[in-house]
Amino acid sequence: MPFTPTYNVESAKEIKRRVKVPVFVVGGITERGTMEDIIHNGSADYISLCRSLMADPKFPEKIRGGSDEPSRCIHCNLCLAYIYTRPLQCYHGKRF
């Protein structure tokens, strides 16, 4: 099954429509422009990052500095696959 970026945005948008508290969205968001679109179009109030930070810990600093370079995360999910047998980190597609 191919990776679909921003796979939780539609759910976040629906939740935001129904609640009166800030809504975070997470999942497959690795590009600054996408983050800005999500916030500006009102789909969510905040962006939460996980794998993007494992792949590129300085990603927020780069965004703050004006970079449009996406996170190094390639959505291979090996960080989760190895969670019980190896250190929690980005494996960037490298299988053991």
Backbone atoms as SQL, in Angstrom:
CREATE TABLE atoms (id INTEGER PRIMARY KEY, chain TEXT, resi INTEGER, resn TEXT, atom TEXT, x REAL, y REAL, z REAL);
INSERT INTO atoms VALUES
  (1, 'A', 1, 'MET', 'N', 0.852, -1.178, 0.000),
  (2, 'A', 1, 'MET', 'CA', 0.000, 0.000, 0.000),
  (3, 'A', 1, 'MET', 'C', 0.894, 1.236, 0.000),
  (4, 'A', 2, 'PRO', 'N', 0.734, 2.134, -0.948),
  (5, 'A', 2, 'PRO', 'CA', 1.585, 3.316, -1.015),
  (6, 'A', 2, 'PRO', 'C', 1.316, 4.274, 0.142),
  (7, 'A', 3, 'PHE', 'N', 2.336, 5.004, 0.515),
  (8, 'A', 3, 'PHE', 'CA', 2.228, 5.980, 1.589),
  (9, 'A', 3, 'PHE', 'C', 1.380, 7.165, 1.137),
  (10, 'A', 4, 'THR', 'N', 0.480, 7.594, 2.003),
  (11, 'A', 4, 'THR', 'CA', -0.347, 8.764, 1.736),
  (12, 'A', 4, 'THR', 'C', 0.029, 9.846, 2.738),
  (13, 'A', 5, 'PRO', 'N', 0.660, 10.937, 2.293),
  (14, 'A', 5, 'PRO', 'CA', 1.017, 12.000, 3.247),
  (15, 'A', 5, 'PRO', 'C', -0.226, 12.652, 3.834),
  (16, 'A', 6, 'THR', 'N', -0.077, 13.186, 4.987),
  (17, 'A', 6, 'THR', 'CA', -1.142, 13.918, 5.706),
  (18, 'A', 6, 'THR', 'C', -2.394, 13.072, 5.915),
  (19, 'A', 7, 'TYR', 'N', -2.202, 11.805, 6.214),
  (20, 'A', 7, 'TYR', 'CA', -3.329, 10.873, 6.293),
  (21, 'A', 7, 'TYR', 'C', -4.310, 11.146, 7.433),
  (22, 'A', 8, 'ASN', 'N', -3.965, 11.981, 8.401),
  (23, 'A', 8, 'ASN', 'CA', -4.891, 12.295, 9.493),
  (24, 'A', 8, 'ASN', 'C', -5.538, 13.675, 9.380),
  (25, 'A', 9, 'VAL', 'N', -5.225, 14.415, 8.354),
  (26, 'A', 9, 'VAL', 'CA', -5.700, 15.799, 8.255),
  (27, 'A', 9, 'VAL', 'C', -7.220, 15.876, 8.149),
  (28, 'A', 10, 'GLU', 'N', -7.833, 15.045, 7.358),
  (29, 'A', 10, 'GLU', 'CA', -9.298, 15.102, 7.235),
  (30, 'A', 10, 'GLU', 'C', -9.976, 14.785, 8.568),
  (31, 'A', 11, 'SER', 'N', -9.434, 13.842, 9.321),
  (32, 'A', 11, 'SER', 'CA', -9.987, 13.529, 10.648),
  (33, 'A', 11, 'SER', 'C', -9.806, 14.714, 11.594),
  (34, 'A', 12, 'ALA', 'N', -8.628, 15.331, 11.570),
  (35, 'A', 12, 'ALA', 'CA', -8.379, 16.497, 12.424),
  (36, 'A', 12, 'ALA', 'C', -9.352, 17.630, 12.088),
  (37, 'A', 13, 'LYS', 'N', -9.586, 17.816, 10.808),
  (38, 'A', 13, 'LYS', 'CA', -10.502, 18.870, 10.361),
  (39, 'A', 13, 'LYS', 'C', -11.912, 18.624, 10.902),
  (40, 'A', 14, 'GLU', 'N', -12.344, 17.387, 10.847),
  (41, 'A', 14, 'GLU', 'CA', -13.679, 17.045, 11.355),
  (42, 'A', 14, 'GLU', 'C', -13.744, 17.207, 12.877),
  (43, 'A', 15, 'ILE', 'N', -12.709, 16.792, 13.562),
  (44, 'A', 15, 'ILE', 'CA', -12.666, 16.956, 15.023),
  (45, 'A', 15, 'ILE', 'C', -12.695, 18.439, 15.376),
  (46, 'A', 16, 'LYS', 'N', -11.890, 19.230, 14.675),
  (47, 'A', 16, 'LYS', 'CA', -11.829, 20.669, 14.941),
  (48, 'A', 16, 'LYS', 'C', -13.197, 21.324, 14.748),
  (49, 'A', 17, 'ARG', 'N', -13.950, 20.840, 13.799),
  (50, 'A', 17, 'ARG', 'CA', -15.285, 21.373, 13.547),
  (51, 'A', 17, 'ARG', 'C', -16.226, 21.105, 14.720),
  (52, 'A', 18, 'ARG', 'N', -15.959, 20.054, 15.495),
  (53, 'A', 18, 'ARG', 'CA', -16.876, 19.620, 16.547),
  (54, 'A', 18, 'ARG', 'C', -16.472, 20.002, 17.968),
  (55, 'A', 19, 'VAL', 'N', -15.240, 20.470, 18.151),
  (56, 'A', 19, 'VAL', 'CA', -14.779, 20.791, 19.509),
  (57, 'A', 19, 'VAL', 'C', -14.359, 22.245, 19.607),
  (58, 'A', 20, 'LYS', 'N', -14.203, 22.695, 20.835),
  (59, 'A', 20, 'LYS', 'CA', -13.809, 24.080, 21.071),
  (60, 'A', 20, 'LYS', 'C', -12.456, 24.153, 21.780),
  (61, 'A', 21, 'VAL', 'N', -11.602, 23.206, 21.504),
  (62, 'A', 21, 'VAL', 'CA', -10.245, 23.187, 22.052),
  (63, 'A', 21, 'VAL', 'C', -9.260, 23.081, 20.891),
  (64, 'A', 22, 'PRO', 'N', -8.011, 23.467, 21.103),
  (65, 'A', 22, 'PRO', 'CA', -7.023, 23.340, 20.027),
  (66, 'A', 22, 'PRO', 'C', -6.855, 21.888, 19.574),
  (67, 'A', 23, 'VAL', 'N', -6.673, 21.702, 18.287),
  (68, 'A', 23, 'VAL', 'CA', -6.522, 20.373, 17.702),
  (69, 'A', 23, 'VAL', 'C', -5.138, 20.255, 17.073),
  (70, 'A', 24, 'PHE', 'N', -4.451, 19.169, 17.428),
  (71, 'A', 24, 'PHE', 'CA', -3.153, 18.838, 16.846),
  (72, 'A', 24, 'PHE', 'C', -3.377, 17.780, 15.772),
  (73, 'A', 25, 'VAL', 'N', -2.549, 17.787, 14.745),
  (74, 'A', 25, 'VAL', 'CA', -2.581, 16.719, 13.745),
  (75, 'A', 25, 'VAL', 'C', -1.165, 16.159, 13.613),
  (76, 'A', 26, 'VAL', 'N', -1.079, 14.868, 13.428),
  (77, 'A', 26, 'VAL', 'CA', 0.196, 14.170, 13.260),
  (78, 'A', 26, 'VAL', 'C', 0.007, 13.140, 12.163),
  (79, 'A', 27, 'GLY', 'N', 1.081, 12.789, 11.498),
  (80, 'A', 27, 'GLY', 'CA', 1.008, 11.693, 10.537),
  (81, 'A', 27, 'GLY', 'C', 1.413, 12.063, 9.132),
  (82, 'A', 28, 'GLY', 'N', 2.636, 11.739, 8.775),
  (83, 'A', 28, 'GLY', 'CA', 3.087, 11.895, 7.407),
  (84, 'A', 28, 'GLY', 'C', 3.324, 13.327, 6.965),
  (85, 'A', 29, 'ILE', 'N', 3.519, 14.220, 7.920),
  (86, 'A', 29, 'ILE', 'CA', 3.706, 15.633, 7.583),
  (87, 'A', 29, 'ILE', 'C', 5.200, 15.940, 7.677),
  (88, 'A', 30, 'THR', 'N', 5.827, 16.146, 6.534),
  (89, 'A', 30, 'THR', 'CA', 7.278, 16.324, 6.515),
  (90, 'A', 30, 'THR', 'C', 7.730, 17.562, 5.746),
  (91, 'A', 31, 'GLU', 'N', 6.791, 18.385, 5.296),
  (92, 'A', 31, 'GLU', 'CA', 7.151, 19.553, 4.498),
  (93, 'A', 31, 'GLU', 'C', 6.541, 20.823, 5.090),
  (94, 'A', 32, 'ARG', 'N', 7.348, 21.859, 5.117),
  (95, 'A', 32, 'ARG', 'CA', 6.921, 23.146, 5.661),
  (96, 'A', 32, 'ARG', 'C', 5.663, 23.668, 4.972),
  (97, 'A', 33, 'GLY', 'N', 5.622, 23.633, 3.658),
  (98, 'A', 33, 'GLY', 'CA', 4.463, 24.145, 2.932),
  (99, 'A', 33, 'GLY', 'C', 3.185, 23.424, 3.306),
  (100, 'A', 34, 'THR', 'N', 3.273, 22.126, 3.482),
  (101, 'A', 34, 'THR', 'CA', 2.111, 21.340, 3.894),
  (102, 'A', 34, 'THR', 'C', 1.644, 21.769, 5.278),
  (103, 'A', 35, 'MET', 'N', 2.604, 21.977, 6.177),
  (104, 'A', 35, 'MET', 'CA', 2.259, 22.421, 7.532),
  (105, 'A', 35, 'MET', 'C', 1.552, 23.770, 7.495),
  (106, 'A', 36, 'GLU', 'N', 2.096, 24.676, 6.713),
  (107, 'A', 36, 'GLU', 'CA', 1.481, 26.000, 6.609),
  (108, 'A', 36, 'GLU', 'C', 0.078, 25.920, 6.031),
  (109, 'A', 37, 'ASP', 'N', -0.108, 25.083, 5.019),
  (110, 'A', 37, 'ASP', 'CA', -1.442, 24.914, 4.425),
  (111, 'A', 37, 'ASP', 'C', -2.443, 24.386, 5.445),
  (112, 'A', 38, 'ILE', 'N', -2.032, 23.403, 6.223),
  (113, 'A', 38, 'ILE', 'CA', -2.927, 22.807, 7.230),
  (114, 'A', 38, 'ILE', 'C', -3.379, 23.865, 8.230),
  (115, 'A', 39, 'ILE', 'N', -2.435, 24.671, 8.703),
  (116, 'A', 39, 'ILE', 'CA', -2.761, 25.707, 9.687),
  (117, 'A', 39, 'ILE', 'C', -3.596, 26.821, 9.048),
  (118, 'A', 40, 'HIS', 'N', -3.171, 27.292, 7.889),
  (119, 'A', 40, 'HIS', 'CA', -3.869, 28.413, 7.252),
  (120, 'A', 40, 'HIS', 'C', -5.282, 28.077, 6.794),
  (121, 'A', 41, 'ASN', 'N', -5.507, 26.812, 6.379),
  (122, 'A', 41, 'ASN', 'CA', -6.867, 26.482, 5.936),
  (123, 'A', 41, 'ASN', 'C', -7.752, 26.005, 7.088),
  (124, 'A', 42, 'GLY', 'N', -7.202, 25.999, 8.307),
  (125, 'A', 42, 'GLY', 'CA', -8.008, 25.704, 9.484),
  (126, 'A', 42, 'GLY', 'C', -8.256, 24.236, 9.748),
  (127, 'A', 43, 'SER', 'N', -7.499, 23.350, 9.118),
  (128, 'A', 43, 'SER', 'CA', -7.703, 21.916, 9.348),
  (129, 'A', 43, 'SER', 'C', -7.251, 21.494, 10.750),
  (130, 'A', 44, 'ALA', 'N', -6.267, 22.191, 11.309),
  (131, 'A', 44, 'ALA', 'CA', -5.772, 21.921, 12.657),
  (132, 'A', 44, 'ALA', 'C', -5.150, 23.202, 13.189),
  (133, 'A', 45, 'ASP', 'N', -4.937, 23.221, 14.504),
  (134, 'A', 45, 'ASP', 'CA', -4.325, 24.395, 15.121),
  (135, 'A', 45, 'ASP', 'C', -2.810, 24.235, 15.257),
  (136, 'A', 46, 'TYR', 'N', -2.374, 22.996, 15.385),
  (137, 'A', 46, 'TYR', 'CA', -0.956, 22.708, 15.586),
  (138, 'A', 46, 'TYR', 'C', -0.567, 21.463, 14.805),
  (139, 'A', 47, 'ILE', 'N', 0.721, 21.378, 14.492),
  (140, 'A', 47, 'ILE', 'CA', 1.290, 20.208, 13.833),
  (141, 'A', 47, 'ILE', 'C', 2.150, 19.489, 14.854),
  (142, 'A', 48, 'SER', 'N', 1.965, 18.204, 14.994),
  (143, 'A', 48, 'SER', 'CA', 2.787, 17.386, 15.876),
  (144, 'A', 48, 'SER', 'C', 3.701, 16.528, 15.011),
  (145, 'A', 49, 'LEU', 'N', 4.956, 16.421, 15.405),
  (146, 'A', 49, 'LEU', 'CA', 5.932, 15.651, 14.634),
  (147, 'A', 49, 'LEU', 'C', 6.467, 14.496, 15.462),
  (148, 'A', 50, 'CYS', 'N', 6.742, 13.396, 14.809),
  (149, 'A', 50, 'CYS', 'CA', 7.341, 12.247, 15.490),
  (150, 'A', 50, 'CYS', 'C', 8.475, 11.702, 14.625),
  (151, 'A', 51, 'ARG', 'N', 8.138, 10.906, 13.618),
  (152, 'A', 51, 'ARG', 'CA', 9.171, 10.310, 12.771),
  (153, 'A', 51, 'ARG', 'C', 10.012, 11.365, 12.067),
  (154, 'A', 52, 'SER', 'N', 9.402, 12.485, 11.717),
  (155, 'A', 52, 'SER', 'CA', 10.157, 13.569, 11.082),
  (156, 'A', 52, 'SER', 'C', 11.292, 14.046, 11.976),
  (157, 'A', 53, 'LEU', 'N', 11.045, 14.048, 13.285),
  (158, 'A', 53, 'LEU', 'CA', 12.081, 14.482, 14.226),
  (159, 'A', 53, 'LEU', 'C', 13.144, 13.418, 14.449),
  (160, 'A', 54, 'MET', 'N', 12.752, 12.159, 14.394),
  (161, 'A', 54, 'MET', 'CA', 13.757, 11.096, 14.516),
  (162, 'A', 54, 'MET', 'C', 14.697, 11.134, 13.319),
  (163, 'A', 55, 'ALA', 'N', 14.150, 11.388, 12.149),
  (164, 'A', 55, 'ALA', 'CA', 14.962, 11.423, 10.932),
  (165, 'A', 55, 'ALA', 'C', 15.788, 12.694, 10.840),
  (166, 'A', 56, 'ASP', 'N', 15.284, 13.776, 11.398),
  (167, 'A', 56, 'ASP', 'CA', 15.935, 15.075, 11.256),
  (168, 'A', 56, 'ASP', 'C', 15.652, 15.914, 12.507),
  (169, 'A', 57, 'PRO', 'N', 16.413, 15.694, 13.591),
  (170, 'A', 57, 'PRO', 'CA', 16.142, 16.387, 14.857),
  (171, 'A', 57, 'PRO', 'C', 16.156, 17.916, 14.757),
  (172, 'A', 58, 'LYS', 'N', 16.841, 18.464, 13.787),
  (173, 'A', 58, 'LYS', 'CA', 16.901, 19.920, 13.636),
  (174, 'A', 58, 'LYS', 'C', 15.829, 20.452, 12.679),
  (175, 'A', 59, 'PHE', 'N', 14.906, 19.607, 12.293),
  (176, 'A', 59, 'PHE', 'CA', 13.861, 19.990, 11.360),
  (177, 'A', 59, 'PHE', 'C', 13.111, 21.266, 11.785),
  (178, 'A', 60, 'PRO', 'N', 12.645, 21.377, 13.041),
  (179, 'A', 60, 'PRO', 'CA', 11.947, 22.620, 13.431),
  (180, 'A', 60, 'PRO', 'C', 12.837, 23.858, 13.319),
  (181, 'A', 61, 'GLU', 'N', 14.114, 23.717, 13.663),
  (182, 'A', 61, 'GLU', 'CA', 15.042, 24.845, 13.552),
  (183, 'A', 61, 'GLU', 'C', 15.197, 25.265, 12.089),
  (184, 'A', 62, 'LYS', 'N', 15.264, 24.286, 11.196),
  (185, 'A', 62, 'LYS', 'CA', 15.387, 24.589, 9.771),
  (186, 'A', 62, 'LYS', 'C', 14.156, 25.353, 9.276),
  (187, 'A', 63, 'ILE', 'N', 12.981, 24.896, 9.690),
  (188, 'A', 63, 'ILE', 'CA', 11.735, 25.561, 9.298),
  (189, 'A', 63, 'ILE', 'C', 11.720, 26.991, 9.828),
  (190, 'A', 64, 'ARG', 'N', 12.064, 27.132, 11.107),
  (191, 'A', 64, 'ARG', 'CA', 12.097, 28.467, 11.724),
  (192, 'A', 64, 'ARG', 'C', 13.068, 29.392, 10.986),
  (193, 'A', 65, 'GLY', 'N', 14.134, 28.811, 10.467),
  (194, 'A', 65, 'GLY', 'CA', 15.125, 29.580, 9.725),
  (195, 'A', 65, 'GLY', 'C', 14.724, 29.886, 8.292),
  (196, 'A', 66, 'GLY', 'N', 13.567, 29.379, 7.865),
  (197, 'A', 66, 'GLY', 'CA', 13.070, 29.684, 6.531),
  (198, 'A', 66, 'GLY', 'C', 13.309, 28.608, 5.485),
  (199, 'A', 67, 'SER', 'N', 13.889, 27.486, 5.881),
  (200, 'A', 67, 'SER', 'CA', 14.167, 26.411, 4.925),
  (201, 'A', 67, 'SER', 'C', 12.875, 25.748, 4.448),
  (202, 'A', 68, 'ASP', 'N', 12.851, 25.392, 3.176),
  (203, 'A', 68, 'ASP', 'CA', 11.740, 24.620, 2.616),
  (204, 'A', 68, 'ASP', 'C', 12.128, 23.159, 2.423),
  (205, 'A', 69, 'GLU', 'N', 13.316, 22.787, 2.889),
  (206, 'A', 69, 'GLU', 'CA', 13.785, 21.406, 2.763),
  (207, 'A', 69, 'GLU', 'C', 12.930, 20.497, 3.639),
  (208, 'A', 70, 'PRO', 'N', 12.373, 19.420, 3.086),
  (209, 'A', 70, 'PRO', 'CA', 11.549, 18.516, 3.897),
  (210, 'A', 70, 'PRO', 'C', 12.403, 17.714, 4.874),
  (211, 'A', 71, 'SER', 'N', 11.763, 17.126, 5.839),
  (212, 'A', 71, 'SER', 'CA', 12.444, 16.223, 6.762),
  (213, 'A', 71, 'SER', 'C', 13.023, 15.049, 5.969),
  (214, 'A', 72, 'ARG', 'N', 14.055, 14.424, 6.510),
  (215, 'A', 72, 'ARG', 'CA', 14.683, 13.283, 5.855),
  (216, 'A', 72, 'ARG', 'C', 13.832, 11.998, 5.964),
  (217, 'A', 73, 'CYS', 'N', 12.753, 12.011, 6.712),
  (218, 'A', 73, 'CYS', 'CA', 11.932, 10.814, 6.893),
  (219, 'A', 73, 'CYS', 'C', 11.396, 10.322, 5.543),
  (220, 'A', 74, 'ILE', 'N', 11.611, 9.038, 5.278),
  (221, 'A', 74, 'ILE', 'CA', 11.113, 8.438, 4.033),
  (222, 'A', 74, 'ILE', 'C', 9.920, 7.521, 4.300),
  (223, 'A', 75, 'HIS', 'N', 9.403, 7.556, 5.534),
  (224, 'A', 75, 'HIS', 'CA', 8.204, 6.799, 5.910),
  (225, 'A', 75, 'HIS', 'C', 8.394, 5.290, 5.762),
  (226, 'A', 76, 'CYS', 'N', 9.601, 4.814, 6.051),
  (227, 'A', 76, 'CYS', 'CA', 9.868, 3.373, 5.944),
  (228, 'A', 76, 'CYS', 'C', 9.343, 2.615, 7.165),
  (229, 'A', 77, 'ASN', 'N', 9.080, 3.326, 8.252),
  (230, 'A', 77, 'ASN', 'CA', 8.573, 2.766, 9.508),
  (231, 'A', 77, 'ASN', 'C', 9.527, 1.799, 10.196),
  (232, 'A', 78, 'LEU', 'N', 10.776, 1.764, 9.781),
  (233, 'A', 78, 'LEU', 'CA', 11.732, 0.885, 10.455),
  (234, 'A', 78, 'LEU', 'C', 12.010, 1.355, 11.874),
  (235, 'A', 79, 'CYS', 'N', 11.842, 2.639, 12.143),
  (236, 'A', 79, 'CYS', 'CA', 12.003, 3.134, 13.519),
  (237, 'A', 79, 'CYS', 'C', 11.040, 2.406, 14.453),
  (238, 'A', 80, 'LEU', 'N', 9.857, 2.108, 13.970),
  (239, 'A', 80, 'LEU', 'CA', 8.873, 1.374, 14.775),
  (240, 'A', 80, 'LEU', 'C', 9.080, -0.128, 14.699),
  (241, 'A', 81, 'ALA', 'N', 9.505, -0.619, 13.556),
  (242, 'A', 81, 'ALA', 'CA', 9.708, -2.062, 13.394),
  (243, 'A', 81, 'ALA', 'C', 10.794, -2.580, 14.331),
  (244, 'A', 82, 'TYR', 'N', 11.812, -1.770, 14.574),
  (245, 'A', 82, 'TYR', 'CA', 12.940, -2.190, 15.406),
  (246, 'A', 82, 'TYR', 'C', 12.829, -1.724, 16.858),
  (247, 'A', 83, 'ILE', 'N', 11.711, -1.172, 17.240),
  (248, 'A', 83, 'ILE', 'CA', 11.580, -0.522, 18.540),
  (249, 'A', 83, 'ILE', 'C', 11.935, -1.438, 19.723),
  (250, 'A', 84, 'TYR', 'N', 11.712, -2.732, 19.600),
  (251, 'A', 84, 'TYR', 'CA', 11.997, -3.641, 20.719),
  (252, 'A', 84, 'TYR', 'C', 13.358, -4.313, 20.619),
  (253, 'A', 85, 'THR', 'N', 14.035, -4.160, 19.504),
  (254, 'A', 85, 'THR', 'CA', 15.308, -4.864, 19.329),
  (255, 'A', 85, 'THR', 'C', 16.501, -3.950, 19.085),
  (256, 'A', 86, 'ARG', 'N', 16.252, -2.685, 18.765),
  (257, 'A', 86, 'ARG', 'CA', 17.340, -1.745, 18.466),
  (258, 'A', 86, 'ARG', 'C', 16.999, -0.381, 19.072),
  (259, 'A', 87, 'PRO', 'N', 17.981, 0.511, 19.134),
  (260, 'A', 87, 'PRO', 'CA', 17.698, 1.857, 19.669),
  (261, 'A', 87, 'PRO', 'C', 16.644, 2.590, 18.832),
  (262, 'A', 88, 'LEU', 'N', 15.853, 3.410, 19.497),
  (263, 'A', 88, 'LEU', 'CA', 14.858, 4.217, 18.795),
  (264, 'A', 88, 'LEU', 'C', 15.588, 5.310, 18.026),
  (265, 'A', 89, 'GLN', 'N', 15.571, 5.197, 16.715),
  (266, 'A', 89, 'GLN', 'CA', 16.227, 6.158, 15.832),
  (267, 'A', 89, 'GLN', 'C', 15.736, 5.939, 14.418),
  (268, 'A', 90, 'CYS', 'N', 16.133, 6.815, 13.524),
  (269, 'A', 90, 'CYS', 'CA', 15.798, 6.660, 12.115),
  (270, 'A', 90, 'CYS', 'C', 16.776, 5.689, 11.466),
  (271, 'A', 91, 'TYR', 'N', 16.252, 4.718, 10.764),
  (272, 'A', 91, 'TYR', 'CA', 17.091, 3.748, 10.050),
  (273, 'A', 91, 'TYR', 'C', 17.114, 4.038, 8.558),
  (274, 'A', 92, 'HIS', 'N', 16.380, 5.017, 8.126),
  (275, 'A', 92, 'HIS', 'CA', 16.360, 5.515, 6.751),
  (276, 'A', 92, 'HIS', 'C', 16.389, 4.381, 5.712),
  (277, 'A', 93, 'GLY', 'N', 15.507, 3.418, 5.925),
  (278, 'A', 93, 'GLY', 'CA', 15.354, 2.319, 4.953),
  (279, 'A', 93, 'GLY', 'C', 16.352, 1.189, 5.093),
  (280, 'A', 94, 'LYS', 'N', 17.292, 1.296, 6.017),
  (281, 'A', 94, 'LYS', 'CA', 18.312, 0.254, 6.169),
  (282, 'A', 94, 'LYS', 'C', 17.743, -0.895, 7.000),
  (283, 'A', 95, 'ARG', 'N', 17.653, -2.060, 6.380),
  (284, 'A', 95, 'ARG', 'CA', 17.110, -3.245, 7.056),
  (285, 'A', 95, 'ARG', 'C', 18.227, -4.084, 7.652),
  (286, 'A', 96, 'PHE', 'N', 17.948, -4.676, 8.794),
  (287, 'A', 96, 'PHE', 'CA', 18.922, -5.544, 9.487),
  (288, 'A', 96, 'PHE', 'C', 18.472, -6.980, 9.448);
